[in-house]
Amino acid sequence: MRLNQWKMPEIRNGAMLSAVGFTFKDEQGEAILRAEYVWLDGNAYGLRSSPA
């Protein structure tokens, strides 16, 4: 799982999850969120920079 590169644990049912990200204005098809930051159970993970 790619999230392991950022030392982010597996997302389990019932976990508190928030994300901040963006989509492209002229994107074709279904919108896809490109996450910048994810908060999982109170811990923040910055996903757009190099993994820690």
N, C-alpha and C positions, 0 to 999 in steps of 0.2 A: 504494500500500500504506500502510495507516494507521501501521505501525511506523516509517515514514520521518519522521513528525512528532516522534518521540522520537530521531531521528538513529540509529536502529538499522539495521544493515545487513541485507541479505537473508539469510535462514537457508538455508544450503546443506547438501546431503547430507554427513554426516560431522562436522558442527559439534557442539561440546559445548554442550548446552542444558539449563538448569535453570529452573524457575519456582516461585514461591510465590504462592498465591492462595487463593480461597475459592469455595464453592458455597453456595446457600441451602438451609437445612434442609428446607423444604416445597416445594421446586421440583418442578414436574410434568414428566414426560417424561425425556429423556436428560439426565444431569448435564452442566453446562457449567462449566468452570473460568474464573473471572474473575481474571486474573493481576494481581498487585500489582507484582511485580518479576520480571524475566527476566535471567538471566545467560547471555550468549552468548560463547563462546570467552574466558571470563575477564573480560568487561566487564559491569557491572551497568546495567540500565535500569529506572527507576521509571516504571511505566505508568499509575498512577492519579492522578498529579498533572499539572499543566500540562506540556506538552512543553518541553524545554530550548531 
